[in-house]
Amino acid sequence: MPASTSNGEWVIARIGGAPVVISPTSFLLGLLVAGSWYPLVSSALGAFGTTTVLLVVVSTVLGVAASVLLHELAHGLSGTLMGRRPTRYELYLWGGRTSFGPARDWNAWKDLVTSLSGPATNLLLWLIGTLMQESVRLSVPVAFTVWAVTLVNLALAIFNALPGLPLDGGYALAALVVQVTGNRRLGLKAAGWGGLTVVGGVLWWWILRPLVLYGHRPDAFNLALVLMVSWDRSWPPAGRSSSSGQAPGPPRSWTCASWPAPYASSPPTRPCPRFVKRWGREPHSPSWLTGPSSSARSTRPPSRSSDCRTQQARPPWPE
């Protein structure tokens, strides 16, 4: 039976010691998916009855949630194999998030692989679903559900792989630039501008294009989608990376000692003063964000000129 936490979250399982948490806000995303999916299912399967239509809608929502969770587990597995264990998996309003603990011998190419493992998993699920539709005889309602979940996985794979923060592809791009050039600031700038381009593309495709080219007013689902993508791109203040080259927001829950030795030398219980001053609160630990609207993770601590002193010339890349 799921255990409830003090803030209303449900811990449904533990994988490798890391809790799998469902946030109450994830149900809002489920309602959004169900509300946008019901009219199409009703028009296509209305002859099978209302019960069948509702079962297909609910099954599709659960299939999407499972796809997002598998995406997050892929991040965790790849991180574990490369020396960085996950500490928490979460399903919440924007999709999914995987938080990690300290890393061992981490560098940019490992960040690249860990970032892309999530979209690769969704691509694999799309392939499995496609083969199932072609080779297995399914009833119409089941085939409809499999088709929908398969299509969603293709969308998750493509969207999360787009080269802009805070998506997985944005962090992969930043890691690739760092791996090739050794310039972290350049990597974050490229990925930050990529994120702004993604927001602009989503705004054009789902809002402006129908309105300008066809005279169609955008529906509520498209407006909600654009709002979710834009909000997740701008808060925490991810846009800072495109102008200042700094990390796109505070990590999710950490003190200076949370970073891998030998880089962090501050006491374990003392927060980084620069982050407390800048963000008005103690910073938080690194995490990935993934989902239909977003997939991103927090980045690493400030440069060695800050109050979080480092012992080497280059701060660790994993964040």
C-alpha positions in Angstrom: 0.0 0.0 0.0 1.4 3.4 -0.9 2.8 5.4 2.0 1.8 9.1 2.3 4.3 11.7 3.2 3.8 14.9 5.3 3.4 17.0 2.1 0.7 14.8 0.6 2.9 12.8 -1.8 2.6 9.0 -2.2 5.6 6.7 -2.1 4.5 3.8 -4.2 7.8 1.8 -4.4 11.5 1.9 -3.8 13.9 1.0 -6.6 17.5 0.5 -5.6 16.8 2.3 -2.3 15.3 5.4 -4.1 11.7 6.2 -3.4 9.2 6.4 -6.3 7.0 9.3 -5.5 3.7 10.5 -7.0 3.0 14.2 -6.3 -0.7 15.2 -6.0 -0.1 17.7 -8.9 0.5 14.8 -11.3 -3.3 14.2 -11.2 -3.8 17.5 -12.8 -1.6 16.4 -15.7 -3.7 13.1 -15.8 -6.9 15.1 -16.0 -5.5 17.3 -18.8 -4.6 14.2 -20.8 -7.9 12.5 -20.1 -9.9 15.6 -20.9 -8.2 16.1 -24.2 -8.3 12.4 -25.1 -12.0 11.7 -24.2 -13.6 13.4 -27.2 -11.5 11.5 -29.8 -12.0 8.2 -28.0 -15.8 8.8 -27.7 -16.1 9.6 -31.4 -14.1 6.6 -32.4 -15.3 4.0 -30.0 -18.8 5.3 -29.0 -20.4 2.2 -30.4 -18.7 0.1 -27.8 -20.4 2.0 -25.0 -19.5 4.6 -22.4 -17.8 2.1 -20.1 -15.4 1.0 -22.8 -14.6 4.6 -23.7 -13.8 5.4 -20.1 -11.7 2.3 -19.7 -9.7 3.3 -22.9 -9.2 6.8 -21.6 -8.0 5.7 -18.1 -5.8 3.0 -19.6 -4.2 5.6 -21.9 -3.5 7.9 -19.0 -2.0 5.1 -17.0 0.1 4.1 -20.0 1.4 7.6 -20.3 2.3 7.7 -16.6 4.1 4.3 -16.9 6.0 5.6 -20.0 7.2 8.7 -18.0 8.2 6.5 -15.1 10.2 4.2 -17.4 11.9 7.3 -18.9 12.9 8.3 -15.4 14.1 4.8 -14.4 16.3 4.8 -17.5 18.0 8.0 -16.3 18.5 6.4 -12.9 19.9 3.1 -14.4 22.3 4.9 -16.7 23.5 7.1 -13.9 24.0 4.2 -11.6 26.0 2.3 -14.2 28.3 5.3 -14.6 28.8 5.9 -10.9 26.0 8.1 -9.8 23.0 6.6 -7.9 19.5 8.1 -8.0 18.0 9.2 -4.7 14.4 9.9 -5.8 12.0 9.3 -8.7 9.0 11.6 -8.9 5.9 12.0 -11.1 4.5 15.5 -10.8 2.6 18.2 -12.8 5.2 18.7 -15.5 5.9 15.0 -16.0 8.8 13.3 -14.2 12.0 14.0 -12.3 15.0 11.9 -11.2 17.2 13.3 -8.4 20.8 12.0 -8.0 23.3 11.9 -5.2 27.1 12.5 -5.4 29.0 11.3 -8.4 32.3 9.4 -8.8 34.7 10.5 -11.5 31.9 12.2 -13.5 32.5 14.1 -16.7 30.6 15.5 -19.7 30.2 12.4 -21.8 28.6 10.6 -18.9 26.2 13.5 -18.6 25.4 13.2 -22.3 24.6 9.5 -22.1 22.5 9.9 -18.9 20.5 12.7 -20.4 19.7 10.8 -23.6 18.8 7.5 -22.0 15.3 8.7 -21.2 14.3 9.7 -24.7 16.0 6.5 -26.0 13.7 4.5 -23.7 10.6 6.2 -25.1 11.9 5.5 -28.6 12.3 1.8 -27.7 8.7 1.7 -26.2 7.4 3.2 -29.5 9.2 0.5 -31.5 7.7 -2.2 -29.3 4.3 -0.8 -29.6 4.6 -0.5 -33.3 5.7 -4.1 -33.7 2.8 -5.2 -31.4 0.2 -3.5 -33.5 1.6 -5.1 -36.7 2.1 -8.7 -35.3 -0.5 -9.3 -32.6 -4.2 -9.5 -33.1 -5.9 -7.2 -30.6 -9.4 -6.1 -30.0 -10.4 -2.7 -31.2 -10.4 -1.0 -27.8 -7.0 -2.5 -26.8 -5.5 -1.7 -30.2 -6.7 1.9 -29.8 -5.1 2.2 -26.4 -1.8 0.6 -27.6 -1.8 3.0 -30.6 -2.3 6.0 -28.4 0.4 5.1 -25.8 2.8 4.2 -28.7 2.2 7.6 -30.3 2.7 9.4 -27.0 6.1 7.6 -26.5 7.2 8.8 -29.9 6.2 12.3 -29.0 8.1 12.0 -25.6 11.2 10.8 -27.4 11.3 13.6 -30.0 10.3 16.4 -27.7 12.6 15.5 -24.8 15.5 15.1 -27.3 15.1 18.7 -28.6 18.4 20.6 -28.0 17.3 23.2 -25.5 17.1 23.6 -21.7 15.3 22.4 -19.7 14.8 19.3 -21.9 17.1 16.3 -21.8 18.4 17.2 -25.3 19.4 20.6 -23.9 21.6 19.1 -21.2 22.9 16.6 -23.8 23.8 19.6 -26.1 25.5 21.4 -23.2 27.5 18.2 -22.3 28.5 17.7 -25.9 29.8 21.2 -26.2 31.7 20.8 -22.9 33.2 17.5 -24.0 34.4 19.0 -27.4 35.5 22.4 -26.3 36.0 22.2 -22.5 34.0 25.4 -22.2 31.1 25.0 -19.8 29.9 28.5 -20.2 29.6 28.0 -24.0 27.7 24.8 -23.5 25.1 26.4 -21.2 24.7 29.4 -23.5 24.0 27.1 -26.5 21.5 25.0 -24.6 19.9 28.1 -23.1 19.3 29.7 -26.5 18.1 26.3 -27.7 15.5 26.3 -25.0 14.2 29.7 -26.0 14.0 28.4 -29.6 11.9 25.4 -28.4 9.5 27.7 -26.6 9.2 29.9 -29.7 8.6 26.8 -31.9 5.9 25.4 -29.6 4.2 28.9 -29.5 4.3 29.1 -33.3 3.1 25.6 -34.0 0.2 25.3 -31.5 -0.9 28.9 -31.1 0.2 31.3 -33.8 0.2 29.0 -36.9 -3.5 27.9 -36.6 -4.5 31.5 -35.8 -2.4 33.3 -38.5 -2.6 30.7 -41.3 -6.0 29.2 -40.8 -7.9 31.6 -38.6 -8.5 29.0 -35.9 -8.6 29.9 -32.3 -6.3 27.7 -30.2 -8.1 25.2 -28.0 -7.7 24.9 -24.2 -5.4 21.9 -24.5 -2.9 23.7 -26.8 -2.9 26.8 -24.6 -2.2 24.6 -21.5 0.6 22.8 -23.4 2.3 26.1 -24.3 1.8 27.4 -20.8 3.4 24.3 -19.3 6.4 24.4 -21.7 7.0 28.1 -21.3 6.6 28.0 -17.5 9.0 25.1 -17.1 11.5 26.9 -19.3 11.4 30.0 -17.3 11.0 28.8 -13.7 13.4 28.3 -12.0 15.0 31.1 -13.9 16.5 28.9 -16.6 16.8 31.8 -19.0 19.8 33.1 -17.1 22.0 30.6 -18.9 21.6 32.3 -22.3 22.8 35.7 -21.0 25.2 34.9 -18.2 26.3 31.4 -19.0 25.5 30.3 -15.5 23.5 27.3 -14.5 19.8 27.5 -15.3 18.5 27.5 -11.7 19.2 26.3 -8.2 19.6 22.6 -7.6 16.9 20.8 -5.7 18.3 19.9 -2.2 21.9 20.0 -1.4 24.6 21.6 0.7 28.2 22.1 -0.4 29.2 18.7 0.9 26.7 17.1 -1.4 29.1 17.5 -4.3 31.6 14.7 -5.0 34.9 14.8 -3.3 37.5 16.2 -3.8 35.6 19.3 -5.2 33.5 20.4 -2.2 35.3 21.4 0.9 32.6 23.2 2.9 31.1 21.7 6.1 28.3 19.2 5.5 25.7 21.2 7.3 26.4 24.6 5.9 24.5 25.8 2.8 26.3 27.7 0.1 26.0 31.4 1.2 26.1 32.7 -2.4 23.1 30.5 -3.3 21.2 31.5 -0.2 21.8 35.1 -0.9 21.0 34.8 -4.6 17.8 32.7 -4.4 16.6 33.7 -0.9 16.6 30.2 0.4 18.8 27.1 0.7 19.4 25.5 -2.7 18.2 22.0 -3.6 19.7 18.8 -5.1 20.3 17.9 -8.8 17.4 16.5 -10.7 16.1 15.6 -14.1 12.7 16.9 -15.4 11.0 14.9 -18.1 7.5 14.6 -19.4 5.2 15.6 -22.1 6.0 19.2 -21.4 9.4 19.2 -20.1 12.5 17.2 -19.1 15.3 19.0 -17.4 17.6 18.9 -14.4 19.3 21.3 -12.2 22.9 22.0 -12.8 26.0 22.3 -10.6 27.1 24.7 -8.0 28.7 28.1 -8.6 32.2 28.6 -9.9 35.1 28.5 -7.6 35.0 32.3 -7.1 31.9 31.8 -5.0 31.6 30.9 -1.3 31.4 27.2 -2.2 35.2 26.8 -2.6 36.4 24.1 -4.9 39.8 22.4 -4.8 40.4 22.0 -8.5 40.5 24.5 -11.4 37.3 23.1 -13.0 34.1 22.5 -11.0 32.5 19.0 -11.5 30.3 18.6 -14.5 27.6 16.2 -13.4 25.2 18.9 -12.2 
